[in-house]
Amino acid sequence: MSGKFVTIDGPGGVGKSTVAEAVVELLRTEGRPVFGTREPSDSPIGQLARRGTEEYRGMAMACLIAADRYRHVEHEVRPALARGEIVVCDRYIASSLVLQVLDGVTRDVVWELNRQADMPDLAVIINARADEITKRLDQRGPHSRYEREPGGTERECAAYYEAARFLMAVGVPVVQLDASTTGAQDVARAVVAAIKEPWMRGR
């Protein structure tokens, strides 16, 4: 159960970050060594990407995100895995295959930019009905231009299903969870259960 790389992705407003935090806490409660992290990372280049969504678009943003990813993997993910920890990362390649593609970069180009990064042992993709996500976004307010664009939620939801199919086709283990009527804690418990699946032990 040690040294596993788990990523959690999903449309803005689906509750992904809340689930990622809950997964980390559940694993810690069980006494498992766990390292919670996120992308864009908290490094200077990650902060540039995180704060620059209004200024950087298309290929510029895709390259910023990829550069941050390679640094993040080298300086945070791999050392944590080497210590035998379960790495839980809030956003990873699936988000690039969605957001950068919706931003006008082709999927092939996005994949070429990112395919040398370490692939997760388990990619969790949380999705939900677009109308439910829209309600949540209306309550908390949009966090980025991706969430403000008319019809953006519908496109994001559909794109995450496509990203899941793509990742499975290239050999990445993917678990898809629906959060339309399920709370964050229940989704987090489902993620932890997936991490404990016997097939994960050999990865």
Biotite code that builds the C-alpha atoms (Angstrom):
import biotite.structure as struc

atoms = struc.array([
    struc.Atom([0.000, 0.000, 0.000], chain_id="A", res_id=1, res_name="MET", atom_name="CA", element="C"),
    struc.Atom([3.017, 2.330, 0.035], chain_id="A", res_id=2, res_name="SER", atom_name="CA", element="C"),
    struc.Atom([4.490, 4.502, -2.666], chain_id="A", res_id=3, res_name="GLY", atom_name="CA", element="C"),
    struc.Atom([1.335, 4.954, -4.745], chain_id="A", res_id=4, res_name="LYS", atom_name="CA", element="C"),
    struc.Atom([0.555, 7.951, -6.952], chain_id="A", res_id=5, res_name="PHE", atom_name="CA", element="C"),
    struc.Atom([-3.136, 8.901, -6.987], chain_id="A", res_id=6, res_name="VAL", atom_name="CA", element="C"),
    struc.Atom([-4.515, 11.856, -8.936], chain_id="A", res_id=7, res_name="THR", atom_name="CA", element="C"),
    struc.Atom([-7.958, 13.434, -8.626], chain_id="A", res_id=8, res_name="ILE", atom_name="CA", element="C"),
    struc.Atom([-9.471, 15.472, -11.435], chain_id="A", res_id=9, res_name="ASP", atom_name="CA", element="C"),
    struc.Atom([-12.877, 16.799, -12.418], chain_id="A", res_id=10, res_name="GLY", atom_name="CA", element="C"),
    struc.Atom([-14.818, 19.821, -13.619], chain_id="A", res_id=11, res_name="PRO", atom_name="CA", element="C"),
    struc.Atom([-14.687, 23.049, -11.682], chain_id="A", res_id=12, res_name="GLY", atom_name="CA", element="C"),
    struc.Atom([-17.369, 23.012, -8.986], chain_id="A", res_id=13, res_name="GLY", atom_name="CA", element="C"),
    struc.Atom([-17.653, 19.227, -8.748], chain_id="A", res_id=14, res_name="VAL", atom_name="CA", element="C"),
    struc.Atom([-16.005, 19.194, -5.307], chain_id="A", res_id=15, res_name="GLY", atom_name="CA", element="C"),
    struc.Atom([-12.676, 17.753, -6.403], chain_id="A", res_id=16, res_name="LYS", atom_name="CA", element="C"),
    struc.Atom([-10.465, 19.706, -4.002], chain_id="A", res_id=17, res_name="SER", atom_name="CA", element="C"),
    struc.Atom([-12.740, 18.934, -1.057], chain_id="A", res_id=18, res_name="THR", atom_name="CA", element="C"),
    struc.Atom([-12.616, 15.239, -1.949], chain_id="A", res_id=19, res_name="VAL", atom_name="CA", element="C"),
    struc.Atom([-8.820, 15.303, -2.291], chain_id="A", res_id=20, res_name="ALA", atom_name="CA", element="C"),
    struc.Atom([-8.467, 16.841, 1.176], chain_id="A", res_id=21, res_name="GLU", atom_name="CA", element="C"),
    struc.Atom([-10.898, 14.278, 2.629], chain_id="A", res_id=22, res_name="ALA", atom_name="CA", element="C"),
    struc.Atom([-8.979, 11.389, 1.039], chain_id="A", res_id=23, res_name="VAL", atom_name="CA", element="C"),
    struc.Atom([-5.757, 12.613, 2.634], chain_id="A", res_id=24, res_name="VAL", atom_name="CA", element="C"),
    struc.Atom([-7.437, 12.849, 6.039], chain_id="A", res_id=25, res_name="GLU", atom_name="CA", element="C"),
    struc.Atom([-9.046, 9.404, 5.750], chain_id="A", res_id=26, res_name="LEU", atom_name="CA", element="C"),
    struc.Atom([-5.718, 7.808, 4.860], chain_id="A", res_id=27, res_name="LEU", atom_name="CA", element="C"),
    struc.Atom([-3.980, 9.592, 7.734], chain_id="A", res_id=28, res_name="ARG", atom_name="CA", element="C"),
    struc.Atom([-6.689, 8.437, 10.127], chain_id="A", res_id=29, res_name="THR", atom_name="CA", element="C"),
    struc.Atom([-5.898, 4.873, 9.059], chain_id="A", res_id=30, res_name="GLU", atom_name="CA", element="C"),
    struc.Atom([-2.243, 5.495, 9.858], chain_id="A", res_id=31, res_name="GLY", atom_name="CA", element="C"),
    struc.Atom([-1.054, 5.405, 6.262], chain_id="A", res_id=32, res_name="ARG", atom_name="CA", element="C"),
    struc.Atom([1.798, 7.680, 5.172], chain_id="A", res_id=33, res_name="PRO", atom_name="CA", element="C"),
    struc.Atom([0.280, 10.183, 2.760], chain_id="A", res_id=34, res_name="VAL", atom_name="CA", element="C"),
    struc.Atom([1.413, 13.305, 0.953], chain_id="A", res_id=35, res_name="PHE", atom_name="CA", element="C"),
    struc.Atom([-1.246, 15.728, -0.278], chain_id="A", res_id=36, res_name="GLY", atom_name="CA", element="C"),
    struc.Atom([-0.327, 18.090, -3.099], chain_id="A", res_id=37, res_name="THR", atom_name="CA", element="C"),
    struc.Atom([-1.890, 19.964, -6.003], chain_id="A", res_id=38, res_name="ARG", atom_name="CA", element="C"),
    struc.Atom([-1.373, 21.357, -9.465], chain_id="A", res_id=39, res_name="GLU", atom_name="CA", element="C"),
    struc.Atom([-0.611, 23.989, -10.378], chain_id="A", res_id=40, res_name="PRO", atom_name="CA", element="C"),
    struc.Atom([1.897, 23.529, -7.593], chain_id="A", res_id=41, res_name="SER", atom_name="CA", element="C"),
    struc.Atom([2.952, 26.084, -4.996], chain_id="A", res_id=42, res_name="ASP", atom_name="CA", element="C"),
    struc.Atom([6.299, 26.652, -6.721], chain_id="A", res_id=43, res_name="SER", atom_name="CA", element="C"),
    struc.Atom([6.941, 30.028, -8.396], chain_id="A", res_id=44, res_name="PRO", atom_name="CA", element="C"),
    struc.Atom([6.098, 28.635, -11.845], chain_id="A", res_id=45, res_name="ILE", atom_name="CA", element="C"),
    struc.Atom([3.004, 26.962, -10.452], chain_id="A", res_id=46, res_name="GLY", atom_name="CA", element="C"),
    struc.Atom([1.851, 30.201, -8.861], chain_id="A", res_id=47, res_name="GLN", atom_name="CA", element="C"),
    struc.Atom([2.426, 31.974, -12.165], chain_id="A", res_id=48, res_name="LEU", atom_name="CA", element="C"),
    struc.Atom([0.152, 29.462, -13.901], chain_id="A", res_id=49, res_name="ALA", atom_name="CA", element="C"),
    struc.Atom([-2.449, 29.557, -11.114], chain_id="A", res_id=50, res_name="ARG", atom_name="CA", element="C"),
    struc.Atom([-2.668, 33.342, -11.061], chain_id="A", res_id=51, res_name="ARG", atom_name="CA", element="C"),
    struc.Atom([-2.279, 33.791, -14.798], chain_id="A", res_id=52, res_name="GLY", atom_name="CA", element="C"),
    struc.Atom([-5.395, 32.111, -16.141], chain_id="A", res_id=53, res_name="THR", atom_name="CA", element="C"),
    struc.Atom([-6.739, 35.475, -17.298], chain_id="A", res_id=54, res_name="GLU", atom_name="CA", element="C"),
    struc.Atom([-3.515, 36.463, -19.066], chain_id="A", res_id=55, res_name="GLU", atom_name="CA", element="C"),
    struc.Atom([-2.141, 33.187, -20.433], chain_id="A", res_id=56, res_name="TYR", atom_name="CA", element="C"),
    struc.Atom([-4.142, 31.116, -22.874], chain_id="A", res_id=57, res_name="ARG", atom_name="CA", element="C"),
    struc.Atom([-3.736, 28.351, -25.398], chain_id="A", res_id=58, res_name="GLY", atom_name="CA", element="C"),
    struc.Atom([-0.214, 27.109, -25.970], chain_id="A", res_id=59, res_name="MET", atom_name="CA", element="C"),
    struc.Atom([1.314, 29.556, -23.483], chain_id="A", res_id=60, res_name="ALA", atom_name="CA", element="C"),
    struc.Atom([-0.815, 28.168, -20.640], chain_id="A", res_id=61, res_name="MET", atom_name="CA", element="C"),
    struc.Atom([-0.315, 24.578, -21.802], chain_id="A", res_id=62, res_name="ALA", atom_name="CA", element="C"),
    struc.Atom([3.456, 25.028, -21.667], chain_id="A", res_id=63, res_name="CYS", atom_name="CA", element="C"),
    struc.Atom([3.319, 26.732, -18.267], chain_id="A", res_id=64, res_name="LEU", atom_name="CA", element="C"),
    struc.Atom([1.248, 23.890, -16.806], chain_id="A", res_id=65, res_name="ILE", atom_name="CA", element="C"),
    struc.Atom([3.515, 21.226, -18.314], chain_id="A", res_id=66, res_name="ALA", atom_name="CA", element="C"),
    struc.Atom([6.671, 22.944, -17.058], chain_id="A", res_id=67, res_name="ALA", atom_name="CA", element="C"),
    struc.Atom([5.216, 23.168, -13.555], chain_id="A", res_id=68, res_name="ASP", atom_name="CA", element="C"),
    struc.Atom([4.202, 19.503, -13.763], chain_id="A", res_id=69, res_name="ARG", atom_name="CA", element="C"),
    struc.Atom([7.697, 18.266, -14.584], chain_id="A", res_id=70, res_name="TYR", atom_name="CA", element="C"),
    struc.Atom([9.181, 20.324, -11.750], chain_id="A", res_id=71, res_name="ARG", atom_name="CA", element="C"),
    struc.Atom([6.455, 19.184, -9.374], chain_id="A", res_id=72, res_name="HIS", atom_name="CA", element="C"),
    struc.Atom([7.030, 15.514, -10.180], chain_id="A", res_id=73, res_name="VAL", atom_name="CA", element="C"),
    struc.Atom([10.793, 15.834, -9.747], chain_id="A", res_id=74, res_name="GLU", atom_name="CA", element="C"),
    struc.Atom([10.819, 17.883, -6.556], chain_id="A", res_id=75, res_name="HIS", atom_name="CA", element="C"),
    struc.Atom([7.705, 16.685, -4.711], chain_id="A", res_id=76, res_name="GLU", atom_name="CA", element="C"),
    struc.Atom([5.990, 13.609, -6.136], chain_id="A", res_id=77, res_name="VAL", atom_name="CA", element="C"),
    struc.Atom([8.969, 11.321, -6.678], chain_id="A", res_id=78, res_name="ARG", atom_name="CA", element="C"),
    struc.Atom([10.600, 12.091, -3.297], chain_id="A", res_id=79, res_name="PRO", atom_name="CA", element="C"),
    struc.Atom([7.305, 11.343, -1.520], chain_id="A", res_id=80, res_name="ALA", atom_name="CA", element="C"),
    struc.Atom([6.917, 8.073, -3.421], chain_id="A", res_id=81, res_name="LEU", atom_name="CA", element="C"),
    struc.Atom([10.497, 7.153, -2.558], chain_id="A", res_id=82, res_name="ALA", atom_name="CA", element="C"),
    struc.Atom([9.611, 7.654, 1.113], chain_id="A", res_id=83, res_name="ARG", atom_name="CA", element="C"),
    struc.Atom([6.814, 5.103, 0.649], chain_id="A", res_id=84, res_name="GLY", atom_name="CA", element="C"),
    struc.Atom([3.994, 7.632, 0.869], chain_id="A", res_id=85, res_name="GLU", atom_name="CA", element="C"),
    struc.Atom([0.671, 7.631, -0.962], chain_id="A", res_id=86, res_name="ILE", atom_name="CA", element="C"),
    struc.Atom([0.688, 10.811, -3.037], chain_id="A", res_id=87, res_name="VAL", atom_name="CA", element="C"),
    struc.Atom([-2.752, 12.369, -3.512], chain_id="A", res_id=88, res_name="VAL", atom_name="CA", element="C"),
    struc.Atom([-2.594, 15.096, -6.158], chain_id="A", res_id=89, res_name="CYS", atom_name="CA", element="C"),
    struc.Atom([-5.448, 17.545, -6.731], chain_id="A", res_id=90, res_name="ASP", atom_name="CA", element="C"),
    struc.Atom([-5.390, 17.910, -10.558], chain_id="A", res_id=91, res_name="ARG", atom_name="CA", element="C"),
    struc.Atom([-2.966, 16.266, -12.961], chain_id="A", res_id=92, res_name="TYR", atom_name="CA", element="C"),
    struc.Atom([-2.797, 15.254, -16.626], chain_id="A", res_id=93, res_name="ILE", atom_name="CA", element="C"),
    struc.Atom([-6.544, 14.692, -17.013], chain_id="A", res_id=94, res_name="ALA", atom_name="CA", element="C"),
    struc.Atom([-7.113, 18.377, -16.293], chain_id="A", res_id=95, res_name="SER", atom_name="CA", element="C"),
    struc.Atom([-4.639, 19.332, -19.015], chain_id="A", res_id=96, res_name="SER", atom_name="CA", element="C"),
    struc.Atom([-6.412, 17.033, -21.462], chain_id="A", res_id=97, res_name="LEU", atom_name="CA", element="C"),
    struc.Atom([-9.581, 18.957, -20.694], chain_id="A", res_id=98, res_name="VAL", atom_name="CA", element="C"),
    struc.Atom([-8.736, 22.585, -19.957], chain_id="A", res_id=99, res_name="LEU", atom_name="CA", element="C"),
    struc.Atom([-5.928, 23.072, -22.459], chain_id="A", res_id=100, res_name="GLN", atom_name="CA", element="C"),
    struc.Atom([-7.940, 21.320, -25.173], chain_id="A", res_id=101, res_name="VAL", atom_name="CA", element="C"),
    struc.Atom([-10.953, 23.526, -24.411], chain_id="A", res_id=102, res_name="LEU", atom_name="CA", element="C"),
    struc.Atom([-8.495, 26.421, -24.637], chain_id="A", res_id=103, res_name="ASP", atom_name="CA", element="C"),
    struc.Atom([-7.732, 25.578, -28.259], chain_id="A", res_id=104, res_name="GLY", atom_name="CA", element="C"),
    struc.Atom([-4.702, 23.279, -28.059], chain_id="A", res_id=105, res_name="VAL", atom_name="CA", element="C"),
    struc.Atom([-5.130, 19.922, -29.767], chain_id="A", res_id=106, res_name="THR", atom_name="CA", element="C"),
    struc.Atom([-5.190, 16.808, -27.605], chain_id="A", res_id=107, res_name="ARG", atom_name="CA", element="C"),
    struc.Atom([-2.184, 15.384, -29.447], chain_id="A", res_id=108, res_name="ASP", atom_name="CA", element="C"),
    struc.Atom([-0.123, 18.457, -28.610], chain_id="A", res_id=109, res_name="VAL", atom_name="CA", element="C"),
    struc.Atom([-1.237, 18.433, -24.963], chain_id="A", res_id=110, res_name="VAL", atom_name="CA", element="C"),
    struc.Atom([-0.345, 14.763, -24.692], chain_id="A", res_id=111, res_name="TRP", atom_name="CA", element="C"),
    struc.Atom([3.040, 15.305, -26.331], chain_id="A", res_id=112, res_name="GLU", atom_name="CA", element="C"),
    struc.Atom([3.801, 18.051, -23.799], chain_id="A", res_id=113, res_name="LEU", atom_name="CA", element="C"),
    struc.Atom([2.881, 15.807, -20.863], chain_id="A", res_id=114, res_name="ASN", atom_name="CA", element="C"),
    struc.Atom([3.527, 12.194, -21.807], chain_id="A", res_id=115, res_name="ARG", atom_name="CA", element="C"),
    struc.Atom([7.032, 12.150, -20.297], chain_id="A", res_id=116, res_name="GLN", atom_name="CA", element="C"),
    struc.Atom([5.589, 12.959, -16.868], chain_id="A", res_id=117, res_name="ALA", atom_name="CA", element="C"),
    struc.Atom([5.100, 10.072, -14.434], chain_id="A", res_id=118, res_name="ASP", atom_name="CA", element="C"),
    struc.Atom([1.742, 8.421, -14.950], chain_id="A", res_id=119, res_name="MET", atom_name="CA", element="C"),
    struc.Atom([-0.419, 7.854, -11.846], chain_id="A", res_id=120, res_name="PRO", atom_name="CA", element="C"),
    struc.Atom([-1.016, 4.423, -10.363], chain_id="A", res_id=121, res_name="ASP", atom_name="CA", element="C"),
    struc.Atom([-4.646, 5.497, -10.169], chain_id="A", res_id=122, res_name="LEU", atom_name="CA", element="C"),
    struc.Atom([-6.351, 8.415, -11.914], chain_id="A", res_id=123, res_name="ALA", atom_name="CA", element="C"),
    struc.Atom([-9.640, 9.314, -10.233], chain_id="A", res_id=124, res_name="VAL", atom_name="CA", element="C"),
    struc.Atom([-12.021, 11.410, -12.308], chain_id="A", res_id=125, res_name="ILE", atom_name="CA", element="C"),
    struc.Atom([-15.017, 12.861, -10.485], chain_id="A", res_id=126, res_name="ILE", atom_name="CA", element="C"),
    struc.Atom([-17.889, 14.038, -12.636], chain_id="A", res_id=127, res_name="ASN", atom_name="CA", element="C"),
    struc.Atom([-21.495, 15.072, -12.127], chain_id="A", res_id=128, res_name="ALA", atom_name="CA", element="C"),
    struc.Atom([-24.518, 16.300, -14.004], chain_id="A", res_id=129, res_name="ARG", atom_name="CA", element="C"),
    struc.Atom([-23.860, 19.719, -15.467], chain_id="A", res_id=130, res_name="ALA", atom_name="CA", element="C"),
    struc.Atom([-26.978, 21.196, -13.874], chain_id="A", res_id=131, res_name="ASP", atom_name="CA", element="C"),
    struc.Atom([-25.833, 20.123, -10.404], chain_id="A", res_id=132, res_name="GLU", atom_name="CA", element="C"),
    struc.Atom([-22.375, 21.630, -10.937], chain_id="A", res_id=133, res_name="ILE", atom_name="CA", element="C"),
    struc.Atom([-23.932, 24.857, -12.212], chain_id="A", res_id=134, res_name="THR", atom_name="CA", element="C"),
    struc.Atom([-25.950, 25.131, -8.988], chain_id="A", res_id=135, res_name="LYS", atom_name="CA", element="C"),
    struc.Atom([-22.769, 24.749, -6.934], chain_id="A", res_id=136, res_name="ARG", atom_name="CA", element="C"),
    struc.Atom([-20.926, 27.333, -9.026], chain_id="A", res_id=137, res_name="LEU", atom_name="CA", element="C"),
    struc.Atom([-23.809, 29.759, -8.603], chain_id="A", res_id=138, res_name="ASP", atom_name="CA", element="C"),
    struc.Atom([-23.534, 29.317, -4.826], chain_id="A", res_id=139, res_name="GLN", atom_name="CA", element="C"),
    struc.Atom([-19.765, 29.710, -4.481], chain_id="A", res_id=140, res_name="ARG", atom_name="CA", element="C"),
    struc.Atom([-18.999, 31.818, -7.545], chain_id="A", res_id=141, res_name="GLY", atom_name="CA", element="C"),
    struc.Atom([-16.601, 30.992, -10.400], chain_id="A", res_id=142, res_name="PRO", atom_name="CA", element="C"),
    struc.Atom([-12.895, 30.687, -9.645], chain_id="A", res_id=143, res_name="HIS", atom_name="CA", element="C"),
    struc.Atom([-11.567, 31.069, -13.194], chain_id="A", res_id=144, res_name="SER", atom_name="CA", element="C"),
    struc.Atom([-12.478, 32.051, -16.737], chain_id="A", res_id=145, res_name="ARG", atom_name="CA", element="C"),
    struc.Atom([-13.091, 28.381, -17.529], chain_id="A", res_id=146, res_name="TYR", atom_name="CA", element="C"),
    struc.Atom([-15.995, 28.414, -15.078], chain_id="A", res_id=147, res_name="GLU", atom_name="CA", element="C"),
    struc.Atom([-17.377, 31.740, -16.332], chain_id="A", res_id=148, res_name="ARG", atom_name="CA", element="C"),
    struc.Atom([-17.655, 30.833, -20.011], chain_id="A", res_id=149, res_name="GLU", atom_name="CA", element="C"),
    struc.Atom([-21.247, 30.214, -21.180], chain_id="A", res_id=150, res_name="PRO", atom_name="CA", element="C"),
    struc.Atom([-21.762, 26.489, -21.617], chain_id="A", res_id=151, res_name="GLY", atom_name="CA", element="C"),
    struc.Atom([-18.365, 25.824, -20.083], chain_id="A", res_id=152, res_name="GLY", atom_name="CA", element="C"),
    struc.Atom([-19.605, 23.363, -17.477], chain_id="A", res_id=153, res_name="THR", atom_name="CA", element="C"),
    struc.Atom([-21.332, 21.174, -20.067], chain_id="A", res_id=154, res_name="GLU", atom_name="CA", element="C"),
    struc.Atom([-18.216, 21.127, -22.227], chain_id="A", res_id=155, res_name="ARG", atom_name="CA", element="C"),
    struc.Atom([-15.991, 20.355, -19.238], chain_id="A", res_id=156, res_name="GLU", atom_name="CA", element="C"),
    struc.Atom([-18.137, 17.451, -18.078], chain_id="A", res_id=157, res_name="CYS", atom_name="CA", element="C"),
    struc.Atom([-18.155, 15.905, -21.551], chain_id="A", res_id=158, res_name="ALA", atom_name="CA", element="C"),
    struc.Atom([-14.422, 16.484, -21.947], chain_id="A", res_id=159, res_name="ALA", atom_name="CA", element="C"),
    struc.Atom([-13.616, 14.667, -18.696], chain_id="A", res_id=160, res_name="TYR", atom_name="CA", element="C"),
    struc.Atom([-15.441, 11.560, -19.929], chain_id="A", res_id=161, res_name="TYR", atom_name="CA", element="C"),
    struc.Atom([-13.332, 11.750, -23.076], chain_id="A", res_id=162, res_name="GLU", atom_name="CA", element="C"),
    struc.Atom([-10.148, 12.286, -21.050], chain_id="A", res_id=163, res_name="ALA", atom_name="CA", element="C"),
    struc.Atom([-10.956, 9.192, -18.987], chain_id="A", res_id=164, res_name="ALA", atom_name="CA", element="C"),
    struc.Atom([-11.337, 7.117, -22.162], chain_id="A", res_id=165, res_name="ARG", atom_name="CA", element="C"),
    struc.Atom([-8.070, 8.466, -23.530], chain_id="A", res_id=166, res_name="PHE", atom_name="CA", element="C"),
    struc.Atom([-6.092, 7.741, -20.364], chain_id="A", res_id=167, res_name="LEU", atom_name="CA", element="C"),
    struc.Atom([-7.473, 4.212, -20.171], chain_id="A", res_id=168, res_name="MET", atom_name="CA", element="C"),
    struc.Atom([-6.500, 3.680, -23.814], chain_id="A", res_id=169, res_name="ALA", atom_name="CA", element="C"),
    struc.Atom([-2.870, 4.578, -23.040], chain_id="A", res_id=170, res_name="VAL", atom_name="CA", element="C"),
    struc.Atom([-2.794, 2.217, -20.056], chain_id="A", res_id=171, res_name="GLY", atom_name="CA", element="C"),
    struc.Atom([-3.525, 4.461, -17.077], chain_id="A", res_id=172, res_name="VAL", atom_name="CA", element="C"),
    struc.Atom([-5.861, 2.870, -14.474], chain_id="A", res_id=173, res_name="PRO", atom_name="CA", element="C"),
    struc.Atom([-8.896, 5.142, -14.185], chain_id="A", res_id=174, res_name="VAL", atom_name="CA", element="C"),
    struc.Atom([-11.766, 5.172, -11.700], chain_id="A", res_id=175, res_name="VAL", atom_name="CA", element="C"),
    struc.Atom([-14.738, 7.380, -12.572], chain_id="A", res_id=176, res_name="GLN", atom_name="CA", element="C"),
    struc.Atom([-17.072, 8.534, -9.801], chain_id="A", res_id=177, res_name="LEU", atom_name="CA", element="C"),
    struc.Atom([-20.347, 10.431, -10.052], chain_id="A", res_id=178, res_name="ASP", atom_name="CA", element="C"),
    struc.Atom([-20.886, 13.185, -7.490], chain_id="A", res_id=179, res_name="ALA", atom_name="CA", element="C"),
    struc.Atom([-24.274, 14.355, -8.769], chain_id="A", res_id=180, res_name="SER", atom_name="CA", element="C"),
    struc.Atom([-26.099, 13.176, -5.641], chain_id="A", res_id=181, res_name="THR", atom_name="CA", element="C"),
    struc.Atom([-23.198, 12.021, -3.477], chain_id="A", res_id=182, res_name="THR", atom_name="CA", element="C"),
    struc.Atom([-21.452, 14.098, -0.819], chain_id="A", res_id=183, res_name="GLY", atom_name="CA", element="C"),
    struc.Atom([-17.716, 14.712, -0.737], chain_id="A", res_id=184, res_name="ALA", atom_name="CA", element="C"),
    struc.Atom([-17.116, 12.364, 2.199], chain_id="A", res_id=185, res_name="GLN", atom_name="CA", element="C"),
    struc.Atom([-18.826, 9.462, 0.451], chain_id="A", res_id=186, res_name="ASP", atom_name="CA", element="C"),
    struc.Atom([-16.873, 10.128, -2.738], chain_id="A", res_id=187, res_name="VAL", atom_name="CA", element="C"),
    struc.Atom([-13.670, 10.272, -0.697], chain_id="A", res_id=188, res_name="ALA", atom_name="CA", element="C"),
    struc.Atom([-14.466, 6.921, 0.906], chain_id="A", res_id=189, res_name="ARG", atom_name="CA", element="C"),
    struc.Atom([-14.980, 5.463, -2.571], chain_id="A", res_id=190, res_name="ALA", atom_name="CA", element="C"),
    struc.Atom([-11.562, 6.787, -3.595], chain_id="A", res_id=191, res_name="VAL", atom_name="CA", element="C"),
    struc.Atom([-9.909, 5.235, -0.543], chain_id="A", res_id=192, res_name="VAL", atom_name="CA", element="C"),
    struc.Atom([-11.653, 1.940, -1.302], chain_id="A", res_id=193, res_name="ALA", atom_name="CA", element="C"),
    struc.Atom([-10.264, 2.062, -4.846], chain_id="A", res_id=194, res_name="ALA", atom_name="CA", element="C"),
    struc.Atom([-6.769, 2.693, -3.491], chain_id="A", res_id=195, res_name="ILE", atom_name="CA", element="C"),
    struc.Atom([-7.105, -0.441, -1.367], chain_id="A", res_id=196, res_name="LYS", atom_name="CA", element="C"),
    struc.Atom([-8.184, -2.649, -4.278], chain_id="A", res_id=197, res_name="GLU", atom_name="CA", element="C"),
    struc.Atom([-5.955, -5.745, -4.638], chain_id="A", res_id=198, res_name="PRO", atom_name="CA", element="C"),
    struc.Atom([-4.874, -4.813, -8.169], chain_id="A", res_id=199, res_name="TRP", atom_name="CA", element="C"),
    struc.Atom([-3.293, -1.620, -6.812], chain_id="A", res_id=200, res_name="MET", atom_name="CA", element="C"),
    struc.Atom([-0.830, -3.577, -4.677], chain_id="A", res_id=201, res_name="ARG", atom_name="CA", element="C"),
    struc.Atom([1.119, -4.734, -7.656], chain_id="A", res_id=202, res_name="GLY", atom_name="CA", element="C"),
    struc.Atom([1.573, -1.283, -9.112], chain_id="A", res_id=203, res_name="ARG", atom_name="CA", element="C"),
])
